[in-house]
């Protein structure tokens, strides 16, 4: 046989690869090579005609026209300031009067939402930068409504800076102490489960500062070890390990005792406000009373939200910071629980309250007066409102996003005062919006399963400019073998129709039988099956799934019962028995896949993270043995080990629902585990403690079940840092390759 010169052979191979498309590398997937371009720290400006954003290099805060998308001015350029020096801008807060900025830099995260940072006050007119405080990093800074004061938290105490008095700093509270009392920022469980990092509010007249005080002295501690590790290294633990202990109330145990306080800035008097609250109730939010004119009635009031421990009753109070008296203005009750999203999406305007509620069986919007009288239901139908953008006091129009075109779609709508509802973004896919202050313009963020995210400017229904199209990412991906992404539905043996997406290899052949890897999350109200770009284990157009397809797999995701977008009955069907219906549906999905001619039913795997890890374990031990292999990352294994607010929202307390807690969990099902299992967990997971994996593996050992386990030193729930994420993914994929490939 005639030998082909090596150089010619190399050229032929290269040409063949270019023709067929390149192969994805796992390290590129894990390290974000295929992330889409985004707009950083986007804020609508006060003028209603422009928006602000941080420049890509983090050196400037720039102002752009909402109408044209063109640069109007540069509010801050770090190369053109005097006073203090700042290396880069991580985030910013605009004062209510628009005259000053708070610049955030050198951030250090504590938990999911909380962090300390160095903040600087920037005067836009004179271009001067000054430190907010020289006493150490700050947390959760808050401008007063008049823009002349800034409150912040340090070491669990509140401080106040007066900008007109040479930034004079005073300490408002002195009882704050780690693991005992917290002022002005939430404790761990409030932060995690009520999605908040701020617990302060000024009165509209800027004369009173109010805050939530958390007494966690009686909450039991949880602790985990810390080692020296690497990337970063904790040198203080080089000889002996350390220990991190913090207050973490598990299901059925005692929470922080909460109260609302006020401080009279002129008289320096502190008061405890009289807010009606059950002994074990919650105060998830306080807000400034929404007055257009701070001199009017209510200028000394704030809004306080309370919930009972079952979280099936939300109350809004108008509370006077001077008299300390409260007035109930609105009460929302639910058959099972009031969704946590209601707290975040509820809107306050000078004359109205816009309340999301699923009282009809679907999440819709209800307009109330600021005094709590129902004006009207804003819109209606058999669909879910998924986000709330606001109510225009001038026109009576309400702006929101919904799944009116199907659960896997999201569009932006306006509901007019006369009841007419218009779609502002009719294009199929997944749209969200950031509106100008006057609702005249908005920036639309849109994508679908096959198109990276685009940012465009809109004036009403008209698109006026494209800001980011991510064509460079599309061109980059076109150089690789990219498989098809498609949505599908099927009906389970229980008669339930479920939504899913599927990624097939670029060289898919219907005559072959492929192994399948199912990715899922499946937790209450979540939604993974969307006609959107940011889907899959790593987002970015299901890029991890594309990688797996190149390894010879088909990848699938199915949203089980309990997930969002399909109404209260579908979502809340899992109440009091988390895991039972979810795992049943995942098994049904695997069985349905196994009946497809192109799937090898004996080579189906499943994986997921957090609740997805729980769902993986529950599905692998459901009893019908549908999975040959699985990977559970940072999984809960018993809701008895998880926090009060989340667990009890869906399960009530263990004292009330012992059967739900003890019968329906992976530990109770350990003897039924079927398939090759890999468990991965971070030892410093403050959210889903390593305890979950430790207790579960002991149950597996006693049930004589084989498994593999990988632990990550000093890593939290996100399991990242240095080479960690790449290592994690490689272990999971190697496990699947060993157990699912021929």
C-alpha positions in Angstrom: 0.0 0.0 0.0 1.3 3.4 -0.9 2.1 5.5 2.2 0.7 9.0 2.5 3.2 11.7 3.7 2.5 12.6 7.3 2.1 16.3 6.6 -0.5 15.5 3.9 -2.3 13.2 6.3 -2.4 15.9 8.9 -3.9 18.4 6.4 -6.5 15.9 5.4 -7.5 15.2 9.0 -7.7 18.9 9.7 -9.8 19.5 6.6 -12.1 16.7 7.6 -12.6 18.1 11.1 -13.3 21.6 9.7 -15.9 20.1 7.4 -17.5 18.0 10.1 -17.2 20.6 12.9 -14.9 20.7 15.8 -15.2 18.8 19.1 -16.1 20.5 22.3 -13.6 20.3 25.2 -14.9 19.8 28.7 -12.6 22.5 30.1 -14.1 25.0 27.7 -17.6 24.1 28.8 -16.8 24.2 32.5 -14.9 27.5 32.3 -17.5 29.4 30.4 -15.9 29.8 27.0 -19.4 29.8 25.4 -21.1 32.3 27.7 -23.1 34.9 25.9 -22.4 38.6 26.1 -24.5 40.5 28.6 -25.2 44.0 29.7 -23.7 44.7 33.2 -25.7 46.3 36.0 -28.4 47.8 33.9 -30.5 50.5 35.6 -33.2 52.8 34.2 -32.4 56.5 34.9 -34.7 58.9 36.6 -35.4 61.0 33.5 -37.4 58.2 31.9 -35.4 58.6 28.7 -32.1 56.9 29.4 -30.5 53.9 31.2 -27.2 53.3 32.9 -24.7 50.5 32.7 -21.2 49.6 33.7 -18.7 49.5 30.8 -17.3 46.1 29.9 -13.9 47.0 31.4 -15.5 48.0 34.7 -14.0 51.5 34.5 -17.1 53.6 33.7 -20.8 54.1 34.4 -22.3 55.2 31.2 -25.7 56.7 30.3 -27.5 55.7 27.1 -30.6 56.8 25.3 -33.6 54.5 25.6 -34.7 55.8 22.2 -31.5 55.2 20.2 -29.2 53.1 22.3 -26.5 55.7 21.8 -24.2 57.0 24.5 -25.5 60.2 26.1 -22.9 60.8 28.8 -20.4 59.2 31.1 -21.5 59.6 34.7 -18.3 58.2 36.1 -14.9 57.5 34.6 -12.4 56.1 37.1 -9.6 57.8 35.0 -11.3 61.2 35.4 -12.0 61.6 39.1 -10.4 63.2 42.1 -10.3 62.1 45.8 -10.2 58.4 46.6 -8.9 55.9 44.0 -11.0 52.9 42.9 -9.5 50.1 40.8 -12.8 48.9 39.2 -16.6 49.1 39.5 -18.4 45.9 40.5 -21.8 47.5 41.0 -23.4 50.8 41.9 -26.5 52.4 43.6 -28.0 55.6 42.3 -29.2 58.1 44.9 -33.0 58.9 44.6 -32.2 62.5 43.5 -29.7 61.2 40.9 -26.9 63.4 42.1 -24.7 60.7 43.7 -23.6 57.1 43.2 -22.5 54.5 45.6 -19.7 52.5 44.0 -19.2 48.9 45.1 -15.8 47.3 44.9 -13.6 44.6 46.6 -16.7 42.4 47.4 -16.4 39.3 49.6 -19.4 37.0 49.6 -20.7 35.6 52.9 -23.7 33.5 51.7 -25.7 33.4 48.5 -26.8 37.0 48.5 -24.9 38.7 51.3 -21.4 40.2 51.0 -19.2 42.9 52.4 -17.6 45.4 50.1 -15.9 48.7 50.1 -18.3 51.5 49.0 -17.4 54.9 47.7 -19.6 58.0 47.4 -19.3 59.7 44.0 -20.6 63.2 43.5 -21.5 63.3 39.8 -21.3 67.1 39.4 -17.8 67.6 41.0 -16.4 64.1 40.0 -15.3 63.5 43.6 -14.9 60.0 45.1 -14.9 59.6 48.9 -15.0 56.5 51.0 -18.3 55.8 52.6 -16.7 54.7 55.8 -13.1 54.1 57.0 -14.2 51.7 59.8 -14.1 48.5 57.7 -16.1 46.9 54.8 -19.9 47.6 54.7 -23.0 45.6 54.0 -26.3 46.6 52.4 -26.0 50.4 52.0 -29.2 52.3 51.6 -29.8 55.9 50.5 -32.4 57.9 52.3 -35.3 59.2 50.1 -33.8 62.7 50.0 -30.5 61.3 48.9 -28.6 63.0 51.8 -27.9 60.0 54.1 -26.7 56.5 53.7 -27.3 53.7 56.2 -25.3 50.5 56.2 -24.4 47.5 58.3 -21.1 46.4 59.8 -20.6 43.5 62.2 -24.4 43.2 62.7 -24.8 46.9 63.7 -26.3 49.8 61.7 -24.4 52.9 60.9 -25.6 56.2 59.4 -23.5 58.6 57.2 -24.8 62.2 56.7 -23.5 63.4 53.4 -24.1 67.2 54.1 -22.0 67.0 57.2 -18.7 65.9 55.8 -19.9 62.3 55.7 -20.2 62.3 59.5 -20.7 58.7 60.6 -22.7 57.6 63.7 -23.5 54.2 65.1 -27.3 53.5 65.4 -27.3 50.1 67.1 -24.8 48.6 69.5 -26.4 45.2 70.4 -25.4 43.4 67.2 -23.2 40.3 67.8 -22.4 37.4 65.6 -24.7 34.4 66.2 -26.8 36.4 68.6 -28.3 39.6 67.3 -28.5 41.0 63.7 -29.7 44.5 62.8 -30.6 45.6 59.3 -29.7 42.5 57.3 -31.3 39.1 57.4 -30.2 36.0 59.1 -29.1 33.0 57.0 -32.6 31.4 56.5 -34.3 34.7 55.7 -31.6 35.6 53.2 -31.8 32.2 51.5 -35.5 31.5 51.5 -37.1 34.9 51.3 -34.5 36.0 48.7 -33.4 39.2 50.5 -30.2 40.8 51.7 -31.7 44.1 53.0 -33.8 44.6 56.1 -33.8 48.4 56.4 -36.1 51.2 55.2 -36.2 55.0 55.7 -39.5 56.7 56.2 -40.5 58.9 53.2 -39.5 62.1 55.0 -36.0 60.7 55.6 -36.3 61.5 59.3 -36.7 57.9 60.6 -34.6 54.8 59.9 -36.4 51.5 60.4 -35.1 48.0 60.4 -35.8 44.4 61.3 -33.9 43.1 64.3 -33.2 39.4 64.4 -32.6 37.8 67.8 -31.0 34.4 66.9 -29.6 33.7 70.3 -32.0 30.7 70.8 -31.5 29.3 67.3 -29.3 26.2 67.3 -25.9 26.3 65.7 -24.7 24.2 62.8 -21.0 23.8 62.2 -18.6 22.3 59.6 -14.8 21.9 59.4 -12.5 24.1 57.4 -9.1 23.0 56.2 -6.2 24.7 54.7 -7.2 23.7 51.2 -6.1 25.5 48.1 -7.4 28.2 45.7 -7.8 29.9 48.0 -5.7 28.5 50.8 -6.6 29.1 54.5 -3.1 29.3 56.0 -4.5 29.7 59.5 -5.6 26.1 59.3 -2.3 24.7 58.1 -1.6 22.8 61.3 -5.1 22.2 62.8 -8.5 22.4 61.0 -10.8 25.2 61.8 -14.6 25.2 62.4 -17.3 27.5 61.1 -20.4 27.7 63.3 -23.5 29.7 62.4 -27.2 29.7 63.2 -29.2 27.4 61.0 -32.8 26.5 62.1 -33.7 23.0 60.7 -37.3 22.1 60.1 -39.5 22.2 63.2 -36.9 24.1 65.3 -36.9 27.6 66.6 -36.3 30.6 64.3 -35.0 34.0 65.1 -37.3 36.2 67.1 -37.9 39.2 64.9 -39.1 42.7 65.6 -39.2 46.1 63.8 -37.3 49.1 65.2 -37.2 52.7 64.3 -34.5 55.4 65.0 -35.4 59.1 65.1 -32.4 60.7 63.4 -32.9 64.1 65.0 -33.7 63.0 68.6 -31.7 59.8 68.5 -34.6 57.9 70.1 -35.0 54.2 69.3 -38.5 52.7 69.3 -39.9 49.2 69.0 -42.8 49.3 66.5 -46.1 47.5 67.3 -46.4 45.0 64.5 -48.9 42.2 65.1 -47.1 38.9 64.7 -47.4 35.3 65.8 -44.8 34.2 68.3 -43.3 32.0 65.5 -44.2 34.3 62.6 -42.0 35.9 59.9 -41.2 39.5 58.8 -39.9 38.9 55.3 -39.8 42.5 54.1 -40.0 46.1 55.1 -40.3 48.9 52.6 -40.5 52.7 52.5 -44.1 53.9 52.3 -44.6 54.8 48.6 -45.4 58.5 48.8 -44.9 60.9 45.8 -44.6 63.7 48.3 -42.8 63.0 51.6 -44.6 66.0 53.2 -48.0 64.3 52.8 -49.9 61.9 55.0 -47.9 58.8 55.8 -44.5 60.5 55.6 -43.5 58.8 58.9 -44.8 55.4 57.8 -43.2 52.2 56.4 -44.7 49.1 54.9 -44.1 45.9 56.9 -44.9 42.4 55.5 -45.6 39.5 57.9 -46.3 35.8 57.4 -47.4 33.1 59.7 -45.1 30.0 60.1 -47.2 27.9 57.7 -46.7 30.7 55.1 -50.3 30.6 54.0 -51.2 34.1 55.2 -49.4 37.3 54.1 -50.2 40.6 55.7 -49.2 44.1 54.8 -49.2 46.8 57.5 -48.7 50.5 57.3 -46.6 51.2 60.4 -46.0 54.7 61.9 -42.4 55.0 63.0 -43.2 57.8 65.4 -46.4 56.5 67.1 -45.3 52.9 66.6 -48.9 51.9 65.7 -49.8 49.6 62.8 -52.7 49.4 60.4 -53.5 46.3 58.4 -54.0 47.3 54.8 -54.0 43.9 52.9 -54.2 40.2 53.7 -53.5 37.4 51.2 -54.3 33.8 52.1 -53.7 30.6 50.2 -55.0 27.0 50.6 -51.4 25.6 50.9 -48.9 28.4 50.8 -48.3 31.9 49.5 -45.5 31.6 46.9 -42.2 33.3 47.9 -42.2 35.1 44.5 -45.2 37.2 45.7 -42.9 39.0 48.2 -40.4 40.0 45.5 -42.9 40.8 42.7 -45.4 42.8 44.8 -45.3 46.4 43.6 -46.0 49.6 45.7 -46.8 52.9 44.0 -47.8 56.2 45.5 -51.5 55.3 45.2 -51.7 51.5 44.6 -50.5 48.0 45.5 -50.1 45.5 42.7 -50.4 42.1 44.1 -49.6 38.8 42.4 -51.9 36.0 43.6 -52.7 32.4 42.5 -56.1 32.5 44.3 -57.9 31.7 40.9 -55.6 28.7 40.3 -53.2 30.7 38.2 -50.9 33.5 39.2 -52.6 36.8 38.2 -52.4 40.4 39.2 -54.7 42.3 41.4 -54.7 46.1 41.8 -55.5 47.6 45.3 -55.5 51.1 46.6 -52.7 52.0 48.9 -55.3 51.6 51.7 -56.0 48.0 50.7 -59.3 48.3 48.7 -59.5 46.0 45.7 -59.8 48.0 42.5 -59.8 45.2 39.9 -58.2 42.1 38.7 -55.7 43.3 36.1 -55.8 40.3 33.7 -57.1 36.7 33.7 -56.9 33.4 31.9 -55.5 29.9 32.2 -51.9 30.9 32.3 -49.3 32.2 34.8 -48.0 35.7 35.2 -44.2 35.1 35.7 -42.8 38.5 36.4 -44.1 42.0 37.3 -42.6 45.2 35.9 -44.9 47.8 37.3 -48.1 49.9 37.3 -48.2 53.3 35.6 -50.1 55.7 37.8 -50.5 58.1 34.9 -52.1 55.7 32.4 -53.4 52.9 34.6 -51.5 50.4 32.5 -49.8 47.4 34.1 -46.7 45.8 32.6 -45.8 42.1 33.2 -44.4 38.9 31.7 -46.5 35.7 31.4 -46.8 32.3 29.9 -50.0 33.2 28.0 -48.6 31.4 24.9 -47.7 28.2 26.7 -45.7 27.2 29.7 -42.4 27.0 27.7 -42.9 30.5 26.3 -42.6 33.9 28.0 -43.6 37.2 26.5 -43.9 40.8 27.8 -47.4 42.3 28.0 -49.3 45.4 28.9 -52.7 45.3 30.5 -54.6 48.6 29.8 -56.9 50.2 32.3 -59.9 49.3 30.1 -59.0 45.6 30.3 -57.4 45.1 26.9 -54.2 43.1 27.1 -51.5 43.5 24.4 -48.3 41.5 23.8 -45.3 43.8 23.3 -42.9 41.0 22.3 -44.9 38.5 20.1 -41.8 36.7 18.9 -41.8 33.0 20.0 -39.2 32.3 22.7 -38.4 33.7 26.1 -38.6 37.5 26.6 -38.1 39.7 29.7 -37.9 43.4 30.0 -36.4 46.4 31.8 -38.6 49.4 31.5 -37.9 53.1 31.6 -39.2 55.0 34.6 -42.2 56.3 32.5 -42.8 52.9 30.8 -42.4 54.5 27.4 -39.4 52.3 26.5 -38.0 49.0 27.5 -35.0 46.8 26.8 -36.1 43.4 25.7 -33.9 40.4 26.6 -34.9 37.6 24.2 -33.7 34.1 23.2 -35.0 30.8 22.1 -33.5 27.3 22.3 -31.4 27.8 19.1 -30.6 31.5 19.4 -28.3 33.2 21.9 -29.6 36.0 24.0 -30.2 39.4 22.2 -30.8 42.8 23.8 -33.0 45.2 21.9 -34.6 48.6 22.5 -38.4 48.9 22.1 -40.8 51.8 22.2 -44.2 50.2 22.7 -44.5 47.4 20.2 -41.8 48.8 17.9 -38.2 47.6 18.1 -35.9 50.6 17.6 -32.4 49.2 18.0 -30.4 46.0 18.7 -27.9 46.5 21.5 -26.3 43.0 21.6 -26.9 40.2 19.1 -24.3 37.7 20.2 -23.6 36.8 16.6 -19.9 36.3 17.5 -21.1 33.4 19.8 -23.2 32.0 17.1 -20.3 32.0 14.7 -18.0 30.4 17.3 -20.5 27.6 17.9 -20.9 27.1 14.2 -17.4 25.8 14.1 -18.4 22.8 16.3 -20.6 19.8 15.9 -23.8 21.1 17.4 -26.8 18.8 17.8 -30.5 19.7 17.5 -32.5 21.0 20.4 -36.2 20.4 20.4 -39.2 20.6 22.8 -41.5 17.7 23.2 -44.5 16.6 25.4 -45.6 13.1 26.5 -48.3 11.7 28.7 -47.4 9.6 31.7 -49.1 6.4 32.9 -50.9 8.6 35.4 -52.4 10.7 32.6 -50.3 13.7 33.3 -48.9 15.6 30.3 -45.3 16.7 30.9 -43.0 19.1 29.0 -39.4 18.3 28.0 -36.5 19.2 25.8 -34.2 16.9 24.0 -30.7 17.4 22.5 -29.7 14.9 19.8 -26.2 14.4 18.4 -25.3 16.3 15.2 -25.0 12.9 13.4 -28.1 11.5 14.9 -29.4 8.4 13.2 -32.9 7.0 13.9 -31.6 3.5 13.2 -29.2 3.6 16.2 -30.0 3.1 19.8 -28.5 5.7 22.0 -27.8 5.9 25.8 -29.6 8.8 27.4 -28.6 11.2 30.2 -31.5 13.0 31.9 -30.8 16.3 33.5 -33.4 17.8 35.9 -34.0 20.0 38.9 -37.7 19.5 39.6 -38.1 21.6 42.7 -41.3 23.5 43.6 -42.0 26.4 41.2 -38.8 25.8 39.2 -38.8 25.6 35.4 -36.0 24.0 33.3 -38.0 23.3 30.2 -38.2 26.6 28.4 -37.8 27.8 24.8 -34.8 29.7 25.9 -31.0 29.7 25.3 -30.0 29.4 29.0 -31.0 25.8 29.5 -29.2 22.7 30.8 -26.6 22.0 33.4 -24.3 24.8 32.3 -26.7 27.0 30.3 -25.2 28.5 27.1 -27.5 26.7 24.7 -27.4 23.4 26.7 -23.6 23.4 26.0 -22.9 20.6 28.5 -25.6 18.5 26.8 -24.0 19.3 23.5 -20.7 18.1 24.9 -22.4 14.9 26.0 -24.0 14.4 22.7 -20.6 14.5 21.1 -19.7 11.6 23.5 -22.6 9.6 22.0 -25.5 10.4 24.2 -29.0 11.9 23.8 -29.7 14.4 26.5 -33.2 15.0 27.9 -34.8 17.3 30.5 -38.4 16.9 31.8 -40.3 19.2 34.2 -42.1 17.0 36.6 -45.2 17.8 38.7 -44.4 20.5 41.2 -42.6 22.7 38.7 -43.8 26.2 37.7 -45.5 27.8 34.8 -48.6 25.5 34.8 -50.8 26.7 37.6 -51.3 26.1 41.3 -52.8 22.6 41.0 -49.8 21.3 39.0 -47.2 23.1 41.2 -48.8 22.4 44.6 -49.7 18.8 43.9 -46.4 17.8 45.7 -47.5 19.6 49.0 -46.7 17.6 52.1 -44.9 14.8 50.1 -41.9 16.4 48.3 -40.2 13.8 46.1 -43.0 11.3 45.6 -44.7 12.6 42.5 -41.5 14.3 41.2 -39.6 11.0 41.1 -42.5 9.1 39.7 -42.7 11.5 36.8 -38.9 11.2 36.1 -39.2 7.5 36.1 -42.2 7.8 33.7 -40.1 10.0 31.5 -37.3 7.3 31.4 -39.9 4.6 30.6 -41.3 6.7 27.8 -37.9 7.3 26.4 -37.1 3.6 26.6 -40.0 2.9 24.3 -38.5 5.2 21.6 -36.9 3.2 18.8 -33.7 5.3 19.0 -33.1 4.9 22.8 -31.5 2.0 24.6 -33.8 1.5 27.6 -31.0 -0.3 29.5 -28.6 2.7 29.3 -30.5 5.6 30.8 -28.8 7.8 33.4 -30.0 10.8 35.5 -28.3 13.6 37.2 -29.0 16.9 39.0 -27.8 19.4 41.5 -29.3 20.4 44.9 -33.1 19.6 44.5 -32.0 17.9 41.3 -29.7 15.7 43.4 -32.6 14.8 45.7 -34.7 14.0 42.7 -32.0 11.9 41.3 -31.8 9.8 44.4 -35.5 9.5 44.8 -35.9 8.5 41.1 -33.1 5.8 41.3 -34.9 4.3 44.3 -38.5 4.7 43.1 -38.9 1.0 42.6 -39.2 0.5 38.8 -35.4 0.4 38.2 -35.5 2.7 35.2 -31.9 4.1 35.6 -28.6 2.4 35.0 -26.6 5.2 36.5 -27.0 8.5 38.3 -25.0 11.4 39.7 -26.4 13.4 42.7 -24.6 16.7 43.3 -25.0 18.4 46.7 -28.3 16.6 47.4 -30.7 17.0 50.3 -31.6 13.5 51.6 -34.1 14.4 54.3 -36.1 17.6 54.8 -35.5 17.1 58.5 -32.0 18.3 57.8 -33.0 21.4 55.8 -34.1 24.8 57.0 -37.4 25.8 58.5 -38.7 28.3 55.9 -38.2 26.2 52.8 -39.0 22.8 54.3 -42.1 23.9 56.1 -43.5 26.0 53.2 -44.0 22.7 51.3 -44.1 20.1 54.1 -45.2 21.9 57.2 -43.3 20.9 60.3 -42.0 17.4 61.1 -44.3 17.4 64.1 -47.3 17.9 61.8 -46.2 15.7 58.9 -43.9 13.0 60.3 -45.0 10.6 57.6 -44.2 13.0 54.8 -40.7 13.6 56.2 -39.8 10.1 57.2 -41.4 7.9 54.5 -40.7 9.9 51.4 -37.0 10.5 51.3 -33.8 8.8 49.9 -32.7 7.5 53.2 -35.9 5.6 53.8 -35.5 4.3 50.2 -31.9 3.4 50.5 -32.6 -0.3 50.2 -34.4 0.2 46.9 -31.5 2.0 45.2 -30.9 0.7 41.7 -28.1 1.7 39.4 -24.6 2.9 39.7 -24.5 6.0 41.9 -22.0 8.8 42.3 -22.4 11.3 45.1 -20.6 14.7 45.0 -20.7 17.2 47.8 -18.8 20.2 49.2 -17.6 19.9 52.8 -18.4 23.6 53.5 -21.9 23.6 52.0 -23.7 26.1 54.2 -27.0 25.5 52.4 -27.4 21.7 51.9 -25.1 20.5 54.6 -22.7 17.6 53.9 -24.6 15.9 56.7 -27.2 15.0 54.1 -24.7 12.9 52.1 -23.1 11.5 55.3 -26.3 10.2 56.7 -27.4 8.9 53.3 -24.2 7.0 52.6 -24.5 5.4 56.0 -27.9 4.2 55.1 -26.5 2.8 51.8 -23.8 1.0 53.7 -26.2 -0.6 56.1 -28.4 -1.6 53.1 -25.3 -3.1 51.5 -25.6 -0.9 48.5 -22.5 0.1 46.5 -21.8 3.7 45.5 -19.0 6.1 44.7 -18.4 9.4 46.5 -16.4 12.5 45.8 -16.0 15.3 48.4 -14.7 18.8 47.8 -12.6 20.5 50.5 -13.9 23.9 51.7 -16.4 24.2 48.9 -19.9 25.5 49.3 -23.1 24.6 47.6 -21.9 25.8 44.2 -18.7 23.7 44.3 -16.3 26.0 42.5 -12.9 27.6 42.8 -9.7 27.0 40.9 -10.0 23.7 39.1 -12.9 22.4 41.2 -15.8 22.7 38.7 -13.9 21.1 35.9 -12.9 18.2 38.2 -16.5 17.8 39.3 -17.9 17.6 35.8 -15.1 15.2 34.7 -16.0 12.8 37.6 -19.7 12.8 36.6 -19.0 12.2 32.9 -16.4 9.5 33.5 -19.0 7.8 35.7 -21.6 7.9 33.0 -19.1 6.8 30.3 -18.2 3.8 32.4 -21.7 2.7 33.3 -23.7 3.7 30.2 -21.5 3.2 27.2 -21.1 -0.2 25.4 
